[in-house]
Amino acid sequence: MPAGPRICYRTDGPADGVPLLLVSGLGRDLTAWPRRLVDGLVDNGFRVIRFDNRDAGRSSQIPTPPPSLLRQLLARPRPDAYDLGDMAADAHGLLDHLGIDRAHVVGVSMGGMIAQTLAARHPGRVASLTSIFSTTGARGVGQPAVSTIARLARRPAATREKAVERHLALLAHIASATFPPDHALERAWAAAAWHRGGEARTRGAVARQIGAVQASGDRTAELRRITAPTLVVHGDTDRVVHPSGGRATAEAIPGARHVEIAGMAHHLAPGVLDRLVDLISDLARASDPTAVSTVDAQVARAGGPA
């Protein structure tokens, strides 16, 4: 991708599987997608593509200064900030690099915003869209709880140990008692993610991503241009993106289906992963006849029902 940032990516599943692009959220790298979800999608015949957004993991760190804490709190991005359109262009460039004409696209949180933007601006490239606990950018919906804002605005951890501690503390605040996290897996992920790109976080990478969201403003009008079959998934106990953000997203996108999962919070917990795999796979089968035959063929080849 010579025209833009260098994007680190990983693929899972058969080379001839149905392409499915996963777009990560704020400060998360490609390893943040739970292995159980990735494997479930692969078992359903998808070629799963994950990547590090710019300013995350092993993708390019952007050399512009990050917004100050005051700018973040006032939602006043720097004039040189990149935006969600730039991040969607990274995803579009990755599809070009891989020679993929159309893909089913799944985004979580900020990744949902990037996926929405990709679907709105490049409709021919998105076979279906799944937006998980995301929002429209309108100020009246999807706002984090006051108790969450203070936690998100803290300065980045300076060591691996502090990063792990910070991750587990945030998880205790935003996760769900109904669908609890696997703390051993979360601890291991946070430590590994630090080695993949944690040092970059101390240089303002996450702040720049926050600036990208804020620079994009209210995207409701743009979402109305999405033509891809769309599923919007949200939890009713989300403290990071209020459930009103999911409802507003579904209302803005023509024909979107809205699924609000009782007890789900802002976390891809083990207890919701199988349902998410089913929802994503069902949307792909319903929206793309090619995907139906190809996924069924992959399942049959794996020894499952044809």
Backbone torsions as a table, in degrees:
resi	resn	phi	psi	omega
1	MET	NA	68.8	-172.0
2	PRO	-66.5	-21.4	-175.2
3	ALA	-82.7	-8.3	-176.4
4	GLY	-144.7	-163.0	178.6
5	PRO	-60.7	153.1	172.7
6	ARG	-76.5	127.7	-175.2
7	ILE	-113.3	123.6	176.6
8	CYS	-86.1	131.0	-178.4
9	TYR	-139.3	167.1	178.9
10	ARG	-145.6	141.6	177.5
11	THR	-118.5	147.3	176.0
12	ASP	-133.3	145.9	177.2
13	GLY	99.4	177.3	-175.3
14	PRO	-67.7	144.5	-179.5
15	ALA	-62.1	-27.3	179.9
16	ASP	-99.1	13.9	177.2
17	GLY	-72.3	166.7	178.3
18	VAL	-69.8	122.3	-176.4
19	PRO	-65.8	132.5	178.0
20	LEU	-137.9	120.0	-175.4
21	LEU	-102.1	125.6	176.9
22	LEU	-102.6	129.5	-176.5
23	VAL	-116.9	118.1	-173.4
24	SER	-77.9	165.8	-178.1
25	GLY	-94.8	-170.1	-174.3
26	LEU	-54.1	120.5	175.0
27	GLY	70.5	4.3	-177.7
28	ARG	-99.3	145.4	177.3
29	ASP	-102.3	-176.2	-176.1
30	LEU	-65.4	-22.7	179.7
31	THR	-77.2	-7.1	179.8
32	ALA	-71.9	-18.7	176.7
33	TRP	-71.7	122.8	-177.1
34	PRO	-59.2	137.9	-179.0
35	ARG	-56.8	-36.7	-178.7
36	ARG	-63.9	-36.8	178.7
37	LEU	-69.9	-46.3	179.5
38	VAL	-59.8	-47.4	-178.8
39	ASP	-64.2	-36.9	178.1
40	GLY	-63.0	-40.2	178.1
41	LEU	-69.0	-40.4	176.8
42	VAL	-61.3	-42.6	179.3
43	ASP	-62.2	-24.4	177.7
44	ASN	-89.4	9.5	172.0
45	GLY	95.8	9.9	-178.8
46	PHE	-89.3	148.4	165.1
47	ARG	-93.8	106.3	-171.8
48	VAL	-92.6	125.6	178.4
49	ILE	-113.4	122.8	174.9
50	ARG	-117.2	150.8	178.2
51	PHE	-150.4	157.7	172.6
52	ASP	-84.0	123.4	171.4
53	ASN	-59.5	159.9	170.7
54	ARG	-53.6	145.4	-178.1
55	ASP	65.3	28.0	174.1
56	ALA	-146.5	149.6	175.7
57	GLY	53.3	-127.3	-175.9
58	ARG	-105.3	9.5	172.6
59	SER	-77.7	172.0	-175.9
60	SER	-59.8	137.8	168.6
61	GLN	-88.5	132.4	-175.7
62	ILE	-84.4	129.8	-169.8
63	PRO	-82.7	12.7	177.0
64	THR	-83.6	151.8	179.5
65	PRO	-63.6	145.6	177.2
66	PRO	-75.9	157.1	174.7
67	PRO	-67.4	148.7	177.3
68	SER	-69.4	164.5	177.0
69	LEU	-59.3	-39.0	179.4
70	LEU	-63.2	-43.3	178.4
71	ARG	-61.0	-40.7	179.4
72	GLN	-64.0	-44.6	-178.0
73	LEU	-67.4	-32.0	179.8
74	LEU	-91.4	-1.2	-178.0
75	ALA	56.3	46.0	177.3
76	ARG	-118.5	88.3	-176.8
77	PRO	-66.3	155.6	175.2
78	ARG	-64.6	150.2	179.4
79	PRO	-64.7	-20.6	179.0
80	ASP	-97.9	14.5	-178.9
81	ALA	-69.4	143.1	166.8
82	TYR	-78.6	166.5	-177.4
83	ASP	-130.7	-175.2	-178.0
84	LEU	-64.7	-28.8	176.1
85	GLY	-63.0	-38.7	176.5
86	ASP	-65.6	-38.6	-179.6
87	MET	-71.5	-35.9	174.5
88	ALA	-65.5	-35.4	177.0
89	ALA	-64.0	-33.7	175.3
90	ASP	-61.6	-45.0	179.3
91	ALA	-64.6	-41.0	177.8
92	HIS	-61.4	-42.7	178.4
93	GLY	-64.8	-34.1	177.6
94	LEU	-66.0	-42.6	176.6
95	LEU	-59.9	-41.7	176.4
96	ASP	-59.4	-46.9	-178.5
97	HIS	-58.8	-37.3	-177.9
98	LEU	-86.8	-2.7	179.8
99	GLY	70.2	31.5	-178.0
100	ILE	-101.8	118.6	-179.2
101	ASP	-76.4	-43.3	-178.6
102	ARG	-140.1	142.5	178.8
103	ALA	-141.5	151.3	166.9
104	HIS	-77.8	134.6	-171.6
105	VAL	-121.9	130.2	-179.4
106	VAL	-126.4	124.6	178.9
107	GLY	-128.2	145.6	-179.0
108	VAL	-120.6	129.2	177.5
109	SER	59.6	-121.2	175.2
110	MET	-57.9	-34.6	176.3
111	GLY	-61.8	-31.1	174.0
112	GLY	-64.8	-38.1	177.8
113	MET	-66.0	-40.3	177.7
114	ILE	-65.0	-43.9	179.7
115	ALA	-63.1	-41.4	177.0
116	GLN	-59.5	-44.2	-178.6
117	THR	-64.8	-41.5	176.7
118	LEU	-59.8	-44.7	-179.0
119	ALA	-65.9	-35.6	-179.1
120	ALA	-73.8	-37.9	-173.8
121	ARG	-93.6	-20.8	-179.4
122	HIS	-134.5	64.7	-172.9
123	PRO	-59.4	-30.0	-178.6
124	GLY	-71.4	-13.5	-176.2
125	ARG	-96.6	-10.7	-172.8
126	VAL	-113.6	110.8	-179.2
127	ALA	-76.1	-35.6	173.0
128	SER	-156.9	158.8	-177.9
129	LEU	-127.1	127.4	170.8
130	THR	-119.1	117.7	-178.9
131	SER	-109.2	115.8	-174.8
132	ILE	-109.9	130.7	-173.6
133	PHE	27.6	63.8	178.6
134	SER	-126.1	-170.0	-175.4
135	THR	-156.4	-177.5	-172.5
136	THR	-97.6	-13.2	-174.2
137	GLY	91.8	-9.3	176.7
138	ALA	-68.0	137.1	-173.5
139	ARG	-68.4	-23.2	-176.4
140	GLY	-83.2	-2.7	-177.7
141	VAL	-135.9	158.2	170.6
142	GLY	67.8	16.7	-176.0
143	GLN	-78.9	146.4	178.4
144	PRO	-70.2	155.6	174.6
145	ALA	-64.7	149.7	179.3
146	VAL	-56.1	-38.6	-179.4
147	SER	-66.0	-22.8	-179.1
148	THR	-86.6	-34.6	-176.9
149	ILE	-57.1	-45.3	-178.6
150	ALA	-61.0	-37.3	179.7
151	ARG	-70.8	-39.2	-179.3
152	LEU	-71.6	-26.1	-175.5
153	ALA	-85.9	-1.2	-178.6
154	ARG	-66.6	151.9	177.7
155	ARG	-63.5	147.5	-178.9
156	PRO	-60.6	149.6	175.8
157	ALA	-66.7	147.1	-175.9
158	ALA	-100.5	-8.4	179.6
159	THR	-136.0	162.5	178.6
160	ARG	-61.2	-43.8	-177.8
161	GLU	-61.2	-42.5	178.8
162	LYS	-67.3	-36.7	179.5
163	ALA	-63.8	-42.6	178.2
164	VAL	-64.1	-45.7	179.4
165	GLU	-60.2	-43.4	-179.9
166	ARG	-64.0	-42.9	-179.7
167	HIS	-61.7	-46.5	-178.3
168	LEU	-66.6	-35.3	178.1
169	ALA	-67.3	-42.4	178.1
170	LEU	-65.2	-39.8	179.9
171	LEU	-62.2	-38.7	178.2
172	ALA	-61.1	-29.2	-179.3
173	HIS	-83.2	-40.7	-170.9
174	ILE	-99.9	-13.0	-177.5
175	ALA	-79.3	176.4	-173.3
176	SER	-114.0	141.9	173.8
177	ALA	-72.2	-28.2	179.0
178	THR	-69.4	-41.1	178.5
179	PHE	-124.0	80.8	-174.0
180	PRO	-72.3	155.4	176.8
181	PRO	-76.8	161.6	170.0
182	ASP	-92.2	102.8	-171.7
183	HIS	-65.7	-33.2	178.1
184	ALA	-64.9	-43.9	178.3
185	LEU	-64.9	-40.4	-178.2
186	GLU	-66.5	-39.6	178.1
187	ARG	-63.9	-44.8	-179.6
188	ALA	-64.9	-40.1	179.7
189	TRP	-63.7	-45.9	-177.2
190	ALA	-61.3	-39.3	179.2
191	ALA	-67.5	-43.3	179.9
192	ALA	-67.8	-38.4	179.9
193	ALA	-64.6	-33.4	176.8
194	TRP	-60.6	-44.0	-179.7
195	HIS	-67.1	-30.5	-179.4
196	ARG	-76.9	-26.4	-176.4
197	GLY	-176.6	13.7	-176.4
198	GLY	-63.3	-34.2	-179.2
199	GLU	-60.4	-33.4	-179.4
200	ALA	-63.9	-28.5	-178.7
201	ARG	-63.2	-29.0	179.3
202	THR	-71.8	-11.9	179.3
203	ARG	-99.7	14.2	172.5
204	GLY	92.0	17.0	-177.1
205	ALA	-61.9	-46.7	-179.1
206	VAL	-64.6	-38.1	177.7
207	ALA	-61.0	-37.6	177.4
208	ARG	-66.6	-37.0	176.5
209	GLN	-65.7	-40.5	174.8
210	ILE	-59.2	-42.1	177.2
211	GLY	-60.1	-35.6	179.0
212	ALA	-64.1	-42.6	177.8
213	VAL	-63.0	-46.3	-177.7
214	GLN	-68.1	-35.2	179.1
215	ALA	-67.5	-20.4	-177.0
216	SER	-84.8	-19.1	174.5
217	GLY	62.4	-152.6	-178.7
218	ASP	-80.9	116.3	-175.8
219	ARG	-103.5	14.9	-175.0
220	THR	-55.7	-46.1	-178.9
221	ALA	-61.9	-38.6	179.0
222	GLU	-67.3	-37.8	-179.5
223	LEU	-62.8	-28.2	179.5
224	ARG	-66.5	-14.0	179.6
225	ARG	-90.5	-3.7	-179.4
226	ILE	-69.5	130.6	179.4
227	THR	-110.9	-13.0	-179.4
228	ALA	-67.6	142.0	171.6
229	PRO	-54.8	130.8	-168.7
230	THR	-129.2	137.5	172.2
231	LEU	-118.4	130.4	177.4
232	VAL	-114.6	120.1	-178.3
233	VAL	-116.4	133.8	178.8
234	HIS	-147.1	157.3	172.6
235	GLY	-100.0	155.0	-177.9
236	ASP	-89.7	3.1	178.6
237	THR	-122.7	26.8	-175.0
238	ASP	-75.6	121.1	178.4
239	ARG	-96.4	-9.0	-179.3
240	VAL	-94.2	-47.9	174.6
241	VAL	-123.0	106.8	-176.9
242	HIS	-54.2	143.4	-178.9
243	PRO	-53.7	-21.7	176.9
244	SER	-61.6	-25.5	177.4
245	GLY	-65.9	-40.4	176.8
246	GLY	-67.0	-42.2	179.7
247	ARG	-62.5	-42.8	-179.7
248	ALA	-65.5	-37.0	177.7
249	THR	-62.2	-47.2	-179.6
250	ALA	-64.3	-36.2	179.0
251	GLU	-68.9	-32.4	-176.3
252	ALA	-78.4	-32.6	-175.0
253	ILE	-91.2	119.5	-177.2
254	PRO	-56.0	127.1	175.5
255	GLY	75.3	7.1	-176.5
256	ALA	-66.7	144.2	172.9
257	ARG	-96.2	135.2	-178.9
258	HIS	-113.5	124.4	176.7
259	VAL	-120.8	115.6	176.9
260	GLU	-106.8	117.3	-174.0
261	ILE	-93.7	119.1	-179.5
262	ALA	-63.4	129.2	177.1
263	GLY	87.9	-10.3	179.5
264	MET	-81.2	139.3	179.2
265	ALA	-113.1	-156.6	-177.4
266	HIS	-91.6	63.2	-174.5
267	HIS	-162.5	135.7	176.5
268	LEU	-84.1	77.7	-174.4
269	ALA	-78.5	154.2	-179.6
270	PRO	-53.2	-35.9	-175.7
271	GLY	-70.7	-12.8	-179.6
272	VAL	-109.2	-7.8	-170.1
273	LEU	-65.6	-42.9	-178.8
274	ASP	-64.0	-38.2	178.2
275	ARG	-66.5	-39.3	177.9
276	LEU	-64.1	-41.6	176.8
277	VAL	-58.1	-44.7	-179.9
278	ASP	-64.4	-43.5	-178.6
279	LEU	-63.8	-45.7	-179.8
280	ILE	-63.9	-44.4	-177.7
281	SER	-67.1	-41.2	179.7
282	ASP	-63.5	-39.8	178.2
283	LEU	-63.0	-44.0	179.5
284	ALA	-60.8	-44.2	-179.2
285	ARG	-65.5	-38.7	-177.6
286	ALA	-73.7	-28.1	-171.2
287	SER	-97.4	-15.7	-172.2
288	ASP	-140.9	101.9	-179.4
289	PRO	-55.5	-32.6	177.4
290	THR	-63.3	-39.9	179.6
291	ALA	-64.6	-35.6	-179.5
292	VAL	-59.2	-52.5	-176.7
293	SER	-68.1	-38.8	-176.7
294	THR	-70.5	-44.9	178.9
295	VAL	-62.8	-44.4	179.2
296	ASP	-60.8	-38.5	179.0
297	ALA	-64.9	-40.1	179.5
298	GLN	-65.5	-41.9	179.9
299	VAL	-63.8	-42.0	179.2
300	ALA	-63.1	-40.3	-179.4
301	ARG	-64.2	-29.4	179.6
302	ALA	-83.0	-2.2	177.4
303	GLY	98.1	4.9	179.3
304	GLY	-88.8	-172.2	-179.1
305	PRO	-67.5	138.2	179.2
306	ALA	-86.6	NA	NA
